[in-house]
Amino acid sequence: MNQSKYPTLLIALSLLLTSYAVQAKTKNKTQYNNKQIRISFLSRTPEQIGAFYEGRGFSKAMVNKLKQQCFITVGIHNKSRQVIWLDLANWTFTNSEGEFKRATRAHWKAVWQKMAIPLAHQSTFRWTLLPEKLDFRANEHEGGNIILPFLNKPFTLQAHFKTKTDKSGKAFSIQINNLKCAR
């Protein structure tokens, strides 16, 4: 083979691999979009979770505990001109076996305290979570992780939102089917 073809071959191969990586990376992403709100859900693999928290100096015990969970990174954009209220207490998760619960900030605080995790790591961990409650202003974006028990089955999210500053506006609900935990 002619040596001048090697750079072209390497470029083609790297483009192919990059394209494959982008497809693999986005296959766990689900989006919901209406005139009021856009929400994306990106399921993270245990390897991604491990690498992220290991890179921040978390202990092996802490990382192993987190890798057993189902992490979904949620991005929310308020597309409306009014306040939309996020309240994770109004999010219900179900699968073929019934309803199951999301692990709350309070749950994780108790876990980390029992494990005697340094406060700096507890704070960093909390920073990565989706807020429990938040008033989204017009055109505001916010994101973070929700943590669920790891499931081998698809599940559904039913989320309810109130509107207006005083929560007196017309409420709305969304349903996202076929969400999955990445492996």
C-alpha positions in Angstrom: 0.0 0.0 0.0 1.2 3.5 -0.8 2.3 5.4 2.3 0.5 8.6 1.1 -2.8 6.8 1.6 -2.1 6.1 5.4 -3.1 9.6 6.6 -6.4 9.4 4.5 -7.1 5.9 5.9 -6.4 7.0 9.5 -8.7 10.0 9.1 -11.5 7.8 7.6 -11.1 5.3 10.4 -11.1 8.0 13.1 -14.2 9.6 11.6 -15.9 6.2 11.6 -15.0 5.5 15.2 -16.1 9.0 16.3 -19.4 8.6 14.5 -19.9 5.2 16.2 -19.1 6.8 19.6 -21.6 9.6 19.1 -24.3 7.1 18.2 -23.5 4.9 21.2 -23.4 7.9 23.4 -26.8 9.2 22.2 -28.6 5.8 22.1 -29.5 6.2 25.8 -31.0 9.6 25.4 -34.7 10.4 25.3 -36.2 13.8 24.8 -39.7 15.3 25.5 -40.6 18.6 23.8 -43.8 20.7 23.9 -44.5 24.4 23.7 -43.8 24.8 27.4 -40.9 22.6 28.2 -38.1 20.5 26.8 -36.7 17.7 28.9 -33.9 15.3 28.0 -33.0 12.1 29.8 -29.6 10.6 29.3 -29.0 7.2 31.1 -25.4 6.9 32.3 -23.4 3.6 32.4 -21.8 2.4 35.6 -18.4 3.0 33.9 -19.3 6.7 33.2 -20.5 7.1 36.8 -17.4 5.5 38.2 -15.0 7.5 36.1 -16.8 10.8 37.0 -16.7 10.3 40.7 -13.3 8.6 40.8 -12.0 11.7 38.9 -13.2 13.8 41.9 -11.3 11.7 44.4 -14.3 9.7 45.8 -13.4 6.5 47.7 -13.7 3.1 46.1 -16.6 2.2 48.5 -18.5 5.3 47.5 -17.9 4.8 43.8 -18.9 1.1 44.1 -22.2 2.1 45.8 -23.0 4.6 43.1 -22.2 2.2 40.2 -25.0 -0.1 41.5 -27.6 2.6 40.9 -29.4 3.8 37.8 -28.2 7.4 37.0 -30.2 9.5 34.6 -29.0 13.0 33.7 -31.9 15.2 33.2 -31.8 18.6 31.4 -34.8 20.9 31.6 -35.5 24.0 29.6 -38.5 26.2 30.3 -39.6 27.4 26.8 -42.6 29.3 28.1 -43.0 32.9 29.3 -44.2 31.9 32.7 -42.6 30.2 35.8 -42.7 26.4 35.7 -42.3 24.6 39.0 -40.1 21.5 39.3 -41.0 19.4 42.3 -39.5 15.9 42.1 -42.0 14.7 44.7 -44.5 15.0 41.8 -42.6 12.6 39.6 -43.8 9.0 39.6 -41.8 6.1 38.3 -43.4 2.8 37.3 -42.6 -0.4 35.4 -44.5 -3.7 34.8 -44.1 -4.5 38.5 -45.6 -1.2 39.8 -44.3 2.0 41.3 -40.8 2.4 42.6 -39.1 5.3 44.3 -36.2 7.6 43.4 -33.4 7.9 45.9 -33.7 11.4 47.4 -31.0 13.8 48.6 -32.0 12.9 52.2 -31.5 9.2 51.5 -28.0 9.8 50.1 -27.1 12.1 53.0 -27.9 9.3 55.4 -25.9 6.8 53.4 -22.9 9.0 53.2 -23.0 9.9 56.9 -23.3 6.2 57.8 -20.2 5.5 55.6 -18.4 8.5 57.2 -17.8 10.2 53.8 -16.0 13.5 54.0 -18.3 16.6 53.8 -16.4 17.9 50.7 -17.4 14.7 48.8 -21.0 14.9 50.1 -21.2 18.5 48.9 -19.8 17.6 45.5 -22.2 14.7 45.2 -25.2 16.9 46.0 -24.0 19.4 43.4 -24.4 16.8 40.7 -28.1 16.1 41.5 -31.2 17.6 39.9 -32.7 20.1 42.5 -35.6 18.6 44.4 -37.6 21.8 43.9 -37.0 24.7 41.6 -38.9 27.6 39.9 -37.8 27.7 36.3 -38.0 31.2 34.9 -38.8 31.9 31.3 -36.0 30.4 29.0 -34.1 29.0 32.1 -32.1 25.8 31.8 -31.2 23.5 34.6 -29.9 19.9 34.9 -28.6 17.2 37.2 -28.9 13.6 38.0 -31.8 11.6 39.3 -30.9 8.2 40.9 -33.1 5.2 40.7 -32.7 1.6 41.8 -31.1 -0.3 38.9 -33.7 -2.0 36.7 -33.4 -4.4 33.9 -36.7 -3.4 32.5 -38.0 -0.3 30.8 -39.9 2.2 33.0 -42.2 5.1 32.7 -42.0 8.6 34.2 -45.2 10.6 35.0 -44.2 14.2 35.9 -46.5 17.0 37.0 -45.7 20.7 36.9 -47.4 23.7 38.3 -47.1 27.1 36.7 -46.9 30.8 37.6 -44.9 32.4 40.4 -47.6 31.5 43.0 -48.3 28.0 41.5 -51.8 29.1 40.6 -51.4 28.7 36.8 -52.6 25.8 34.7 -50.7 22.7 35.7 -49.6 20.2 33.1 -48.3 16.6 33.1 -46.0 14.7 30.9 -45.4 11.0 30.4 -42.1 9.5 29.2 -42.3 5.8 28.3 -39.6 3.3 27.7 -36.8 4.9 29.8 -34.0 2.5 30.6 -31.0 2.1 32.8 -27.8 2.0 30.9 -25.4 -0.9 31.3 
